[in-house]
Every structure is written in C-alpha cells, then in structure tokens.
Amino acid sequence: MTDTAARGFAESYGRVPDAVWSAPGRVNLIGEHTDYNEGLVLPFAIEQRTAVAAARRDDDVIAVRSTLYPDPGRARLAEITPATAAGWAAYPLGVAWALSRLSPRRGRGKPGGADLFIDSAVPEGAGLSSSAALEMAVAAALDALWDLAATEAELAHAGQRAENEVAGAPTGIMDQYASLLGEPGAAVFLDCRTEDTRIVPLRLAEADLDLVLIDTGGRHSLAGGAAGGYAARRASCERAAAELGVPSLRDVGIEDLPRAALILDDETFRRARHVVTENERVAATVAAIETGDHAEVGRLLTASHRSMRDDFEISTPALDLAVDVALRAGALGARMTGGGFGGAAIVLSGRDRTARLVQAAERAFADAGRPAPLARTVIPSPGAHRDDRAGTTEPGRLSRDD
C-alpha cells in the first residue's frame, strides 16, 4: 500500500513524494453513538490502513488523486469551502481547510500547497471508519509538510471539522482519536467530553481469544445514503437533552431514566436510553477487561447490540443474523459496530472456536439467501505514523521530521 501510493504519486505528479504517511481504520469495540453525546467509547485501530504520499508545492494549491476514484480533486487553499468541495475529495480538501485555520502560534509553520496521492485498504461503508483513516493520514502528512507541530487534539478536530463541515457527515470525535492513538494489542478508552484518553491492553493472545469481524457486505455512507438516519438519531439525542434540561445525554444517569420516560415521547426516550445505558456498558467493559472477566465483556457486547437493535434502531437484518449466528456458534459476545444501517459485526470468540464460527456465518448467510460475508480476525494495531521506504519508522507515533 505504501509503495502503491508512492508509485501513484510519481506517475501523477512527475516527481517523488517527500514521504508517505498512513493511518488505520478502526473497530469500535463498544460505545456506539455516544461520542457526539459527550460520552464514553472504546475503539481500537485495525491493521487495514490508508496511505498518503505527499509533497509540498510552491503555490497554495491542494491537489488530490487516488487509486480508488477516477476523479481528481484540486483547489486553492483559500477557496476550499463546504460549497466547493464535493465527493470523495471533500475529505482530504476539508482536512487541509481545517488545518489552515489553526490559530497561529510560535513555532508553527505556515500552510501552503501540497500534492497528495491516496491508496487505501480500509473497506468503505463497512463501519470501519475509512473516512477517519483518510483524514488522519492526510492530517499527519500536512502537519509534517507544513511544519505545523499540531497537537493530537488539533489533528483529530481537523478531521472532525472536515467530516462535519465540508463532507457533511454529523459524526463525533471518536474515529479520529482511534486512528491517531491506536496501539498494538490495545483499545483506546476515550471520554468524549474531556477528551481524556487511556490505552487499555486487551491481552487477547494470553486469554486465547480472537476478535472476529463479520462484514455483512451491507454498505452505508454517513454523508449520503444513511445520513438521514444518522442525523435523525443525533437530533433525537439533542432533543432529549434539551427536554431533560441538561447540556448533553452524558449528564443523564441510569437513575434518571424513570423520570425521562415521563417527559419524553416513546421514540426519543428509547434513543436516550440507549445512550445512557451504553455509557454504563463502556465503563463496565473497561473494568471487566482489566480484571480479565472476558465472559462479562462478551455479555456487555451482546447487550449493546440489543440496545442498538431495539432502542436506537440502527441494526439491519444482516447484522442481526451475524450476531445471532456468532452467539449460536459459542462466541462470548457480539455486536454491530460503527454508525449502523449496514456494515459489520464484531465478535469476541475463543480462539478454538474461531474457524467454526466463520464457517457457521458463511452457512447461515447462504441459507438465508444472502451473499457470503467476509469474516476474519482483526488485530488491534498502531495508529497514524509516517512510513519510510522499508516500512514504518515509529509504529503508533507521528514522525514530525521530514
């Protein structure tokens, strides 16, 4: 992938890139639709990555090309707006736009132009945050090219601004932090209100456990086909908070739900109940991981899926099938992962059951007349970093030197 990006850059721009940067997709182990409610999440970075070969230009033009899309993108930095950036290029152009608006400070370089070439192994629309992988790879590249010395928070928020304000997807901050901060064998415990983070080692190998991703093949776009459903869920959460008189649903506890049921209409209450109980499940999952109680982790994952299916109503028949067959095959727990309306399920399974679980999923989908799912183990992996010609320089860390 790194070599493909470098070759594509040379073929497109007639010169070699300054370097290649890459960032991973992510799986959210638990904590769905809690991020924009200032709640708790527990994602991990995956081995599938997006690579960006890049070089600075002498003018203020941002040019973007990709192996994935035939149409290039190009705009002067000062002219990038939500109205002028469209399609796939809205994501990298939006990141450039957001980074160019960082507050000037001592030691920070000046934004300018850049040529970018993008290649990716992160599946689109599978709930693995291909968009954040793209945003954070571009952010890492431009941070280095422009000598911005941006903080991790600034890079994460640049990606979120690109997604929210330019690409038009009303997402939270979880995906960008997961793509930036991932570490091998670990998840990122993020408080989306304070943006405090803690690395939580999962210790899967020593417990003989696998994390299995069952990609149903159902695709969504949170800036397109599923945007209405995603935006409607967010609006419900904001309405619930307003009617309950709190800044966000993070301020509502389990003990407040009986009062909320009296105040909110049924649908809005169920949306709120999912968020409130999901925050509790995230905290409980971290505690169970740290004490080695994997059966409890599995129970919490499954409870999370039921809440997304019944209260938040973002699952699909294919996702429900994936979860059900995994549990019948002996998995400790399973849930859909990502924004919903399609995508993949994540399964916690004993390593000795993984092969049978994958076969059971394939049989169940065939029996249901559905295309075969892509089921595979996923490995918690490093976050965004600069790559050299032989591979990565500092896994899991941003390299700021050119």
Phi, psi and omega in degrees: 000315177299315179295321179298317178296318180294318179294317179299322178297312182298318180292326184279322189246355176071024176205170180271150178288157173296321178188178175237135176243152178217158179213150186268159162287183180215155166247134175270111181296316175196151181112066186259132180062022173265340188294315180282357172259020178060034185259204186251143179218159180219072178270168170220149177285149180247171185285338177288132190227164171245131181249142178231112170274134190213154173209148180283148175254164178276345179255199182249026181269135171256118179245133181229135174223164185205152171290341188270336186229136182286333186270123176282165173239149183199132178198149170289141187304318183288347184255001178286123176219165175303334181278334185262339180264125184220162177068202184298327183292344178300330181290303178294321178295323178296322177297314178302315178302313183293318180293327180292346181258011173295146180295132178297144174204165182300134179088356180265131178286178183257130175298152178209215178267167178198145168258132183230139172229131192240134170228149184213144172249008180271118181298138178279143173071012182262008182079020182251010176059057172300330181293316179293324176300316177297313183299315185284330174294316178294317180299317179296320180295310183291327176303317180285315182298321184266359180055047183282335186050044182290149174284165177299321178297319179296320178294316180299316182289332174296319177295318179294319178297320178300317183289315184285309192267333181256309180281339175084023176256121188276059186268166177271199188260356187301311190297320181294318178294320179298318181291327179284317197255358183307146176228151180303132174074012187221161173250165179251114177271113187240128170268110187284352173277306183272340187064024169288141180232152175216132177279127183245104177299132183271335177052045182292316185297317184289341176261005181056046181242152172237151164257121184247129176260126175250101180275113185285346184088346176289131186245146176224167171222118182285355172251010183218251189302321182262005185300321181298316179294318180295312181297324179295321178294318179296317179298322178298318180295318179294322178294319179298315180299316181297316182290334178271355176074033179235156180299321178204170180292349173300334183274005180253129179255171178305322182292344180272351186295322177301320177293320180298324180296333179279337186264320188266153170292164189302312183295313180298322178298316181295323176299314180295318181300321177301311183297315182296313181288330178293321175301318177298320181293322179298310180300319180292325179294316177301315180298319181292321177299316185289339175261000179076020181269080186288332176298321178291322175302313179299318179299320180291322177299315181294320177298323177297317179297316180299323179293320178290327179288314190265319183268314183268340175053055178237003177279177177226163177303322180293319177295319178298321178297316180300316179294315183297315182292326178296316180293321177295331180276004174099012178296152177288329180186162181201151178201154169293153180229145181102188187290343179101182179068023181141180175105225194228163173246148176249135187234133172261118188225146168299139185301329181286349180255354189298312183298318179292325179296315179298316179296320180296320179296317180296318179294316183297320179292322178295317180296331180273004180072026181254153174301150182298134176284159172263105183249129183202157174287149175239145187241121175303128196226175183290156177277200186296142175198168174274139177257146170256186185294333182266351183146210184273148179273305180228090183306133177080002182231147174279131175259116188266353180272142180274000000 
